[in-house]
Amino acid sequence: MKTPSILLVGVNGYASGYVKKVLDLLAEGRASVAGIVDPTASRCSDLAALTAGGAPVVDTLDAFFAVGAAGSIPRPALHSQKTSATLLPQRLCVENTPPGKREVDLAVVATPIALHAEQSCALLARGIPVLCEKPAAGCLADAKRMADAEKASGRFLAIGYQWSFSDAVQSLKRDILAGRFGAPLRMRALVLWPRSLAYYGRNNWAGKLRDGAGREVNDSPANNAMAHYLFNMLYVLGDAPGTAAEPSLAEVRLMRANAIETFDTVSMRLRAAGADLFFHASHTIDKGAGPIFEYVFEKGVVRYVQGDGAHFIATFSDGTTVDYGDPFADQWRKLTDCLERAVDPSLPPPPCTIATAIAHTRCIEALKAIPIEAVPPEQTHFVDLPDNDRLLVVDGLRARLVSAYEDWKVLTYE
């Protein structure tokens, strides 16, 4: 049997996690590397190991496509401008690879948010299945373009919300669909993760509406760091496997303390599947917490507080409990699941595709219309951190968000 091949689009930052998992698969003989697409690939400490089998390293997808790369099931050839070897300094010259011989079973796109749509659509057009890291996109128009590309290609476009691939979430969702919990009544999630000035200065799009090329990013706690925990409420309420409930905004409070374009705190109530969904998240607090959540149904309650070995625990009205397990037990299962489905079309689609994840993007799109409250500087203070870094903290915000979570309310104005 042919060893399935993976194209890594992005190998630094969060993508380094995919790199480690791919190296494990290489060592086990379960995968090969078809290529690496990343203009900053030289920064990857594992680059030599990834390319030991001769995988090309290039800056752009066009450069990779120039070798005639395509999905493992043939697709009509698409025009691609030939890339000069002079544009690939100190890299393997890919022009010597016979056209049409570099097959790709799965592409993993783990690049800045604004590139997700462009890169995923280009890969799908060549018949290559894609696992794109979350969130799906920076705006609804991009997510719709991705969904259209998936339909046209006949391949899947999975979105890497790892909880959606976990046994814990899948088991819980099956029981919800089977009616074991009854109708959803209300849900709440709290995620407080401090993020310093270095976090916002690490690239040219953190906290921005658009990147330097004008592409929408809408980076925020809700569309990046804490997106999983907003999306998971929608996911478990989807009315079928591989679906998510469609949200509508009911009450929203957005706040900005850092010198950014978007917001660094969100407290809101959504409506989905007939239930109230409360989501509270902030980067401008001095002590982290969460994710913590509680999902209340007619016949039971599901609770989770992140910690070592924390599990989803359901308590039913009759006093019985069910342990659904740890959603972080294998956070890279999304990669192995997608790889299996890429080489075996008889398997069902991945549990989270663009058609699933677009529910989250609709929520982010709706938030664009909500005014952001600027926090007065006199209500903030800085905390000094190592390496000359600093954290901006909003006075009293942590306690107020915890109170809003406990009281099933949106953060109140003072």
N, C-alpha and C positions, 0 to 999 in steps of 0.2 A: 504494500500500500504506500502511495506517495505521502511523504511528510508534508502536512499543510504549511503554507507559507504566509508570513505576516509582513505587511508593510507598516512601518512605524512612521507616522506623520507627527513629528514632535517627540523629542527624547529628553527634554529638560523640564525643570519645574515639577508640576504634578505628574507629568509624563514619565518621570524617573521611576515611579511605582510600576508602570507598565513594563518598563525596561527590566526591572528586577524579576517580574513574573515571566517575561519572555525568556530571560536567561535560564530560569528554572526549567521552562519547557524545552529549551535547547539541550540542556544537560540530560533531560529525560528522553530525548529523541522524539518529542511530541510535536515539534514545530521547527521551522527554519525561518530565517529572516530574508525577505525578498528585497528589502531596501530600506533606507532611512532618508526621510525628507525633513530637513531642519537646517536653516541657515546658521544656527548656533550649535550644531552637532559636536563641534570640537570641544565644547565645554563638558560633554558627557563623559564621566569617568569610566563608563563601561563600553565606550565606543569600539575599542579593539576587540573585545569579546563578541560584540554584536556583529562585527564585520569579518570575523575569522573565516566564515564560509564564503567570502567574496561578495557580500551584499554591497551594492553601490550606496554612496552617501552623496546626496545632492541638496541643493538649496530649495528647490521648488518642485511641485508636482509636474509641471511642464517638462522639467529636466528629466524626471523619472519616466514620464510617458514617452519621451524621445527614444527610449530603448524598445518601444513596442509593447510595453507592459499592458496587461489586461487581466480580467478575471479568469479563473481557471476554466470556466465554461466560455467558449469563444464568443466574442461580440464583434460587430462590424468595426473596422479600424477607423479611428478618428484622427483628423489632422492635428499634428503637434509640431510646433516649430523646433527645429533641431537646435540643440544646445551645444555651443562650442566648448571643447575641453578646456579652453583658456579661462572659462568662467568657473572652473572647479579646481581651484588651487589646492594642492596637497590632498586631493581626494581621488578615489578610484574613478578612472575615466569610463563612463557608462556607455560611450558610443561603440565600444568594441563588443558589447553584448549583442548577440544575434537578435534582430527585431522579432517580436512575437514570442520569444522564448522565456521571458521573465514573467511567469504567471504569479498572480496574487490571489490567495484564497480569502484573506481578510485584511482590511486596512483599519488601523487604529488611529483616530484623529484626536490628539490631545494637545491642542494648540490654543492660542488666545480665542476668546469667545467670538470675536468679530470674524474669524476665519472659518468657523465651523460650517457655515452654509456653503461658501464658495468651494471649499475643499471636499466636503461630503458629496456635493452635487457632481463635481468633476470625477470623483471616483466611481460613483454610481453610473455615470454615463458610459463608463468603460466596463460595466458589468461586475464591479468589485463590491462585495458586501462591506458594510462599514459599521464599526463601533465608534461612535463619536462621544467624547467625554461630555458630561453635563456642564452647564445647562445646554439645552439644544441650540439656542441662538440668542442673539441680543435683542431681537425684535420679532414680532409676529410675522411680518412679511418674509423674513429669512426662513423662519420655521415652516411656513407654508410652501416656500420654494423647495425646501428639503423634502417635505412630504410628497410634493408633485414628482420630484426626481426619483424618490423611492418607488412610487407607483409605476413610473415609466420604465424603470430599470429591470423590474422583476426580481430585484435583490432586496435585502433588508437593510435598513438604517436603524441600528440600535442606539439608544442613548444611555450613557453609563451611570445611571442612578443605581449604585451598587446594592442598596437595600432592596430594590425591586427584584434583584436576581437571587436574593437570599432565601434559604429555606424558611426562616422565621416569618418574613413578610408573605411569601407565597402560601404558607400554611394558614396564616391568619386570614389572608384574602379568600382562600378557598372556603373557610368556615363562615366568613361573612356572607359570601355568595350563596352558601348552602342554607342560610337563614338561621344559623345557630345563635347569632347575636341579636336577631331581630333588626328593627330599623335603627339607623344611626340617629342620635339625638344631638350631641355636641362633642367637639374635639378641641384640644388645646395643645400647643407646643411652645416651649421656651428654650431659646438658644442664646447664651451670652458668651461671646468669644472676644476678648480684647484683641485689638489689632493696632499696631503702632504706626508711627510715621514712616518707618522703613517699609511696612506692608504696602502703604499707599504709594511709596516711591519706587517700588521694585520694578515697575514697567511703565509704559506710556498709556495704559488704559485703566488702571485700578482707580475706582471711584469716578470714572468718566462716563459721559453719555455716548461718546464716539471715540474711536481710536484716531491716530494721526492721519489716517487715510480717509476719514469721514465715515467709516462703517460703524453702525450702531453696536454698542456694547451694553449700555445700561447696567454697568457693574454695581452691585449692591449686596448687602447681606442676603436679600431674598433671591437674587439672581446669580449668586456665586457660592460664597462660603456656606450658607445655611440653606441653600436651595433644596437639598435632600429632604429636609424635615417639613418644609412647606409642601413639597410634592408628595411626600409619603401619605399625607392625609387624603389628598386627592386620589392617589393610587389605590389605596385599600377600599375606597368608596366607589371605584369604577364598577359598572354593572355587568362586567364580563371579564374573563381572564385577559390580561394585556391591555386593559383600558383604565382610564382615570376619569373621575367625575369632573364635569365642567364647572368652574368657579364663577361667582359674581361677587363684586366688592359690596360690603354693607357699611362698614365703618373703617376708616384708615387714619393713622397718624404717622407721618414721616418726619424725621428730624435729621438735621445735618449740623455736626459740630466741627468736624475736620474741614480743611480747605480742599473740598472736593466738589464735583458737580452733581452727584447723586445724593443718596442719603446713607447714613451710617447707623440709623435706628429705625425700626419699623414695628408698629403695634397695630394689628388690624383684625377685623372680623369678616370672614367670608361666608357665603352661602354655597353649599354644594350638597347634592343628593338629599335635600330637605333638612340638612343639619347646619348648625353654626360651627364654624371653624375659626379658632383664635390662634394667631401666630404672633409671637413676640421675639424679636431678635435685635441684638446691638453689638457694635464693636467698641463703643465708648464707655466701657465699664472697667473697673479696676480688678475685678475678680470673675473668673470664668464660671460657667455653669451650663450643663446640658450637653446634648439635647435631653430634655425631659418632656414627656408627653403623657396625655391621658385621653383615651377615646371612649366615650360613653354611648352605649347602645341600650335598647329596650331591655335586653336580657343579660347584659354583662358589661364589664369595664376592662379595658386593656391599658396597662401602665408600663412605663419604661423610664428609668433614670440611668443615664450613661455612667458606666464605671467598669472596672475590670470584671469581665464575664457577665455583664448585665444582660438580662433576657427580657423579652416581651412576656409579660405575665397577665393572663386573663382571669378575672374572678366573675363567676356567673351568679345570677340571682339566687340559685339554690345552694350557694356556698362552695361549689366545686371550682377548682382552678385548673388552668392549662398553661404549661410552660411552652411557648412557641420557639424558644431558643434565642441565640445571640445574632442579631442582624449583621454584626461585624465579623462573624466566624470565618468567612472567606470573602473578603471584599474584592478579590480579583476573580471571583467566579464569573463575573460578567465577561471577562476575556475568554475563559475556557468554554463557557456556554456558547458564545458567539462563534468561536472557532469550530466547535462541533456542528453548529447549524450551518455554517458556511460551506462545509465540505459534505454535508448530508442534507440535501434539500427536502428529504422526506420528513425531517423533524419539524415541529411547529415553530413559528417565529419566536424570536427572543421575547422575554416577558415585558420588556420596555422598548418600544420603537418610537420613531418620531411621531407616529399617530397617537401614542400614549402621552409622551412628554409635552406635546403641544398645549395640553391643558395648563401646565405651569407657565408656558410662554404667554398664554392669554392673560393670565393674572399679572405678569410683569408688564405686559402692554397696557393693561388698564391702569396700573400704578403710574404710568407716565403722565396721566392727566391730573394726578393729585399734587397739590402744592406741597413743597417741602419747607418745613419750619426751620429757620436758622436759629441755632441755640446761641444766646448772647454770650460773649467771651467771659463775662463776669460770673457765669454759671458753670464754668469749666476750670480744670486745673491740669497741669502736666505731671506725669510720674516719670522720673528718670529710669532708664533701663540700661543694661549693659551695651557696650559697643557704641556709645554716644547716641543711642536711640531714645525716643520718648513716646509715651502713650498719653493721648488726650482723653480725659475722663470728664463726663458730665456729672456734676454734683448731685448725689442722691438718686441718680437714674436707676441704678441696679435695684435698689429697694422698691422703687415705684413699679418697675417692670415685673418683679417677683409678685408684688401685690396685685397687679393687674391680672397676671396669670392665675393666681389663687382665687381671685374674685370673679373669674370669667368675664372680664371687662377689657375694653381697649384702654390704653394709657390715657389718663385724664390730663387736662390742661391745668396748670397752676397759675 
